[in-house]
Amino acid sequence: MLVMPEGNSLVPIVLLGWIPVIFILFALLPGRRAALIAFLGGWMFLPNAGFQLQYFPEYNKATATCVGIFAAALVFDTHRFRKFRLCWIDLFPLVLAVVPFFSSLSNGLGAYDGLSAMTSAFAAWVLPYLVGRLYFTDLQGMRELILGFFIAGLIYLPFCLWEMRMSPNLHHHIYGFNPSAFIQAYRGGGYRPVVFMRHGLMTAMFMGMSTLCGCALWFSGAKKTFMNLPIALPVGALALTTLLSRSAGAQALMLAGIGALLFMRYARNPLPIVAVALFVVAYVVIRGGGLWDGQGLIRLADDVFGAERARSLDTRVINENALSAKARQRFLLGWGGWGRNRVKDDLGRDASITDGLWVIIFGTNGAIGIAAFLATMLVPAVVLTSRVPPRFWMHPSAAAATVAALICCLWVVDCIPNSMFNPIYMVTAGGLAGFRKVRVFLRQPARNLQRPDGLAAANRPA
């Protein structure tokens, strides 16, 4: 059965044709580069629609891309599977994929429902994570991933500027429908760009994190120019585009990320990564446990961002209170699927708005699910402190891994108020999870450590 908004015939053609395109990329390019182009290109330009097939997860642009890369790697990059070894961090995304099965069983929904939910979770969480584990688990691979992320933002930049001026209409013009309510794209007397993503909030976050990738390459000296221009110019253009995107959350996270990169460059200390990870865990524990009503956060938003943003946050906090209270009724495994985690009124209608991804996971898959999600995204970032010496985190060779860890943490912060799932962050987490410890030979001549490839040359896997 086909389930998608009404659009033109291009939608199924593009979705079904994407896997052959991926195979062509793998046939023409090295596997890592083909995987990177396929993943970023699919997420940036494929339509927000999907096929709902019986017994299988929804076939959408994320599953088409991940399944296509997985299949092409089996054909063209078989040696990567032979070299692949599970590590203890891989347990977390596997738990995240398996827990929906037990959530369904615990709620009397049956084994079939559980298997269906588990398959969907596997496609959403494990497949993009596996792409990262296969292709981006070393210094060079992480550098290519971050450079690709940066270039992807630059490719999106003119589309964002167009929609800021002409309204978010590209998805509608090409695929025949809008991926989200048009009214949500109008903010502060202007338009919030959406391009080919599901929502303007997702696009703004993507542009902000792309800006951070460029900042890391710039601050570390890993890349001084881009297309014969000083790299400061394209980085500045990306930052300005994010600031014009009318998304306060993405803007704040981008600015916080820039500050964190500067701190780590001069202090040579991974404190921002650890601090953000601890903040997220503390927030989820305190809010999920019902220990704080969040009113202080609303007052802070009123002082910093103004009354309009504070009202928006107030709505989110009120609904978050109700949803977390409902989730605590089935604390360990949650309510399962079919909207059972939502709060209903006496007529069975929704009495809550489910915005935050964390509270959705907590409500559907319980404390086990949200713990697995946080561990999947945060543990690889924190563990990086033991795999690359912190004093080398902003070295030209290691800066890509540093900003990857920061991006994982900041996206989880964004998952507190929003549910803007983007599998590129799972790819990044997968790459960090497989990152091997490196040893710095301090007796290497100092000049070697100043070259962009110096750290890679001066290190060996432990």
N, C-alpha and C positions, 0 to 999 in steps of 0.2 A: 504494500500500500504506500502511496506517495502522499506525504504530509508536508506541505509547504504553502506559504502565502502565494496568492495568484500572481504570476509573473509571466514573462515571455518564455519561449522555448529555449532560450539561451541558458537558463538556470540548470536544467538537468544535463544539457550537453556539456557545460563547463564542469559541473561536478563529476560526471562520469568520465569526462575526457582528461581529468587532471592526473589520474594514475598513469596513463600512457605517456603524458608529458614528463612525469617524474622518471619513467624508464628511459626516455630519450636523454634527459639530463645526466643520468648515471652512465649512459653509454658514451656520452661526449666529454664528461668532466670527471676529475677525481672524485671519489665517493664523498669525502667530507664536504667539498664545495657544492656538489650536487645536492646533498642533503640540506645544506644551509639555504641554498637558493629555493629549493622546493618548499621548505618549511615556511620561510619568511614570505615568499611569493604567494603561497596558498593562503596563508592567513591574512595577507594584506589585500588580496584582490578577488578571491572567490566569494560567491554570494552567501549571505546568511540565511541558508535554507537547508533542508535535508530530506532524505528518504527514510521513512519509518518502515522497516521490514520486519515481519514477524520472526521471532526467535533471535533477532540480531539487534545490536545497538543502532541508534540513528546514524545513517550515513550522511555526514555533513562535511564541511570543509576541513575540520580538524581530523576526523577519522579518515577521510580520503587522503589527506596529506601523510598522516602517520602510517596508515596501512600501505600506501604507495611506497614510502621510503623504506619501510620494513621489507616489503616484497622485493624491491629493487636491490636492496643491500644483500638479500639472500642470493640473488642472481649474480650481481656484479662485485660484491664485497664480502664474499663468503669467509675470508680469513678473519674478518672482524668478529664474527660469531664464534669462530674457533678459539680466538684469543679472549673472548669475553668470560669474565669470572665475577660471580656475585660477591658483594661485600656486605658487611653488616648493616650499612646505611640503607641498602636496597630493601631491607625488611619493612621500612616505613611505608613506601608507596604500595607494596604488596598488601599490607594490612589495610591501607586505605581503599584498595580495590576489592578486598575480600569481605570487609565488614558489612557492606550492604546485604550480602546473602544472609548473614546472621540477624541483621535488623529485620529483614522480611520474615524470617522464621519466628523471631521473638514476638512479632505482632500478628502472627497467625495468617500471614499473607501467602504462605506456601513456598515450596522449594522452587517452583517454576518462576515465580515473581522474584525470588532471591537470585536465581541464576541470571535472569534478565538484568536485574539491577547491578549485579557483579560484572557482567559483560560490559555494560555501559560505563561503569566506573573504570574498568580496565582500559577501555578505549580512551577515556578522558584523561586519566592520570598516568597510567603505566606506559602507554605507547609513546607519548612525547618524552617522558622521562628516559625511556629506553633509547630514543634517538640521541639524547645527550650522552648517555652512558657509552654508546657505540662510537661516537664521533668527536666528542669535545672534552676529553678527560686528560689533556696535557696542556702545557703552556702554549704550544703553537695552535692547538685546536681551540683553546679558549680565546686566543687572540683573534682567530678568524671569526669566531662566533660574535665577539664584541664589535669587531670592525664591520661585520655584516649587519649587525643591529643598527650601528651608526649610519651606514649607507642606506639601510631601509628607511630610516627616519628622513633622510634627505630626499629619497624618492617620494615619500609621502608629503613632503613639505608643500610643493605647489598645489596638490589636491586639497590640502587643508586651507591654504590661502584662498583658493577658488571658492570653497564652501563657506568660508567666513564672509566673503563678499556676496555670493550668489545664493546662499542657503544650502543646506545639506541635501543635494539632489542627485549626486552621481550614482548612488546605488539604485535609486528609482529610475533614472534615465536608462541605465544599462540593463538592470535585472527586473524592472517593472514594479517594484514595491520598496517601501521604506522599512529598514530593519527594526526601527523603534518609533514610538510616537513622535511626530514632527514637533509637537509643542515642547518636548523636552530638549530640543536643540536650540530653543530661543532663550537666551539669558542676557540680562543686562543691556538690552537694546541692540543686541547683535546675535550672530549665529555661532553655535558651537559645532565645529566640523566633526563629521562622522566618517566620511569617505566610505570604505567598504567593510568597516567593522560594525559590531552590533549596536554600539552606543557611543555618543560623544565622550563619555567618561573613559571608555576603553581607549579611544583614539588619543585623548589627551595624555593618558598614562603612558601609552606607547611612545609618544613623542617626547615626553619628559625623560623616560628611561633611555631613549636613544640619545638624548642630549647628554646624559651622564656617561654613556659609553664614549662619546666624543671628548668629554671633559677628561676622562681617565687617560685617553690616548694623548691628549694635549698636555695635561699636567705632568705626566710621567716622562714626556719626551719620546714616547714610543712612535709617534707620528707627528712630524712638524708641519707637513704640508698635505693638502688634499686637492688633487687636480690642479697642481701648480699654484694653489692659493694657500696662504697661511691657514692652518687648521682652525685658528681662532674665529675666522670668518664663518665657515659653515656651522661650527658649534654655536656661535652667537645667533645665527639665523634659526637654528633649531630651538634654542632657548627662548628667543623672542616669539616664535610660533606657539610654543607651549604657554607662554605668558598671555598670549592673545586668545587662547582656546576656551576661555571662560569656564575653567574647571579649577576651583580653588584647591581642591585636594591634590590634584596632579601638580599644580604649581608649587604648593607647599612642599610636597615630597621631592620634587626636582631641586628646589633651593636647599632643602635639608641635605639632599644627597651631594650637592656641590660643596656645601660646607663640610660634610663628612670626608670627602675626598681631599680637600685642602688640609683638614686636620690630620688625616693619616699621612699625607705627604710630608708635613713638617714635624709632626710629633712622632711619626713612625710607631704608631700605636693603633691596634685594631679596636679600640674602645667603642667607636660608633657602631660597628657591626654587632658586638656583644650587647651594647645598650639597647639597640633597636629590637634585637631578638628577645631580650628579657622584658622589654616593654610590652611586646605583643603577647607573650606568654602570661605576663601579669594581668593584662587587660582581660584576656579570655577567661582566666581563672576567676578574677574578681567579678566581672560582669556575668559570666556564665554561672557562677555560684550564687548570684543574687546579693553580693556583698556591697554593691554601690549602685545608686540609681542614675548616675551620670549627669546630674544637674550642674555640677561644677564645670563640666566640659562645655555645656551649653553657654554658661556665663562667660567662659573664656572665649568661645567663638564669637559671642556678641561683642566683646571688647576688641578682638583682633580683626574679624572679618565683617562685622556689621550685623544689623538686625535680620536682614533677609537670609543670610547664611545660617544665623543662629536658629531661625524658625525651621529651616530645612533640617538642621541637625537635631532639633527638638523632636521633630516627627520621627526621625530615625531612632532616637534614643527611646522614645515611648514604645515604639513597635518592638525594638530590641528587648526591652524589659518584658513585654508580654510573651514574646517568642522564646526567650531563654527560660522563663518560668514554665512554659509548656514543655520545653525540652527536659527540664529537670524531673518531670514526672516519669520519664523513661530515660534515666540518666546514662546508663552504660551504652546501650545500643540504639537509642532514639526511636522514632516513630515509623521509620521506613519511608517508602514513597507514597505517591498519590495524594500529596498535599496534607498528609496526616499531621505534619509538624506545625501547620498553620493554626492560628487562633480563629475560631468561628463564632458568629453570633447565634441567637436562638433560631434563626431561619436557615442556618447552615451556610451563610455567606461569610466571605473573608472579613475579619475584623482587624486584620493586621496587614502591614506591608513588609514583605521579606526583602530587605535590601542587602544586608551584610552576608558575604559568603560564609564567614565563620559561624554565624548563628544558624544558617541553613544547614551546614554540615552537622552542627551540634544537634539540631532538631531532628534530622533524618537518620544520622548514624551515631548519635550519642557522644559521650566523652571519649570513647575509643576512636571514633572517626575523627573528631577534631584534634585529638592528640597526634594521630597518625599524620594528618595534614600539616600541622605545625612542625612536626619532626621532619617530614619530607622536605619542606622548604627551608627550615632554619638550621637544622643540624649540619648539612653540608657547608653552609656559610660559616658557622662557628668553628667547625672542625678545620677549616682552611687555616686557622691561626696556628695549628700544629703541623700543617703540611708545607707551608711556606713561612719562613721566619718573618715576623711582622715588620722588621726593619727593611725588608725588601718588598713590602706590599705595593709600593708605588715605584718600584724599579720598572724600567721599560718592558722587561720580559714578563713581569708578574702582575702589572696593573690591570690587565684584562680579567684575571681571576679575582682580583680585589673588587672591581666594579661589578662583576657577576654576583659575588656574595652580597654586595650592598643592594643590588637590584632585587634579589630574592627576598631580602628582608623588607625592603620598602613596598614590594608588591603585597606582601602579607599584611602590612599596615593598611594598604588600600582595601584589603579584603574585610577590614573591620566595618567601614560604612557602606562598601559597594560589593556587588557580586559580578565583577567583570572578569570572568575567567579568560585567560589568554595562555594557550599551551606553550608559548615561547618561554615563559618563566619556568615551566616544568622541564623543558629542554635544558635550560641554564642550571637548574638544580641537579639534573642528572649528570651533567658534565662535571660539576663540582663534587658530586658524590663519588665519582670514580677517580678523582684527582689523586695522584700518588704523592707521597711525601718526597720532597727534594732536599738534598743536602748542599749547603753552600760551602765551597772550599775557600775559606777565608784567605788562604795563601795565594790565591789567584792574583795576578797583577791588577791593581786598581783600575787600570784603563780598560780591562776586559769587562768589568762590571758596569762601565758607562755605556757600552754598546747595547743597542736594543736586543741583541741575541746573547748578550754576555751571561745573564743568569742561566739561560737554558744550557749554554755550553759549559758552565761552571757547576752544573748540578747533575746528579744521577739519581734515578729512582732508588729509594731505600730498599 
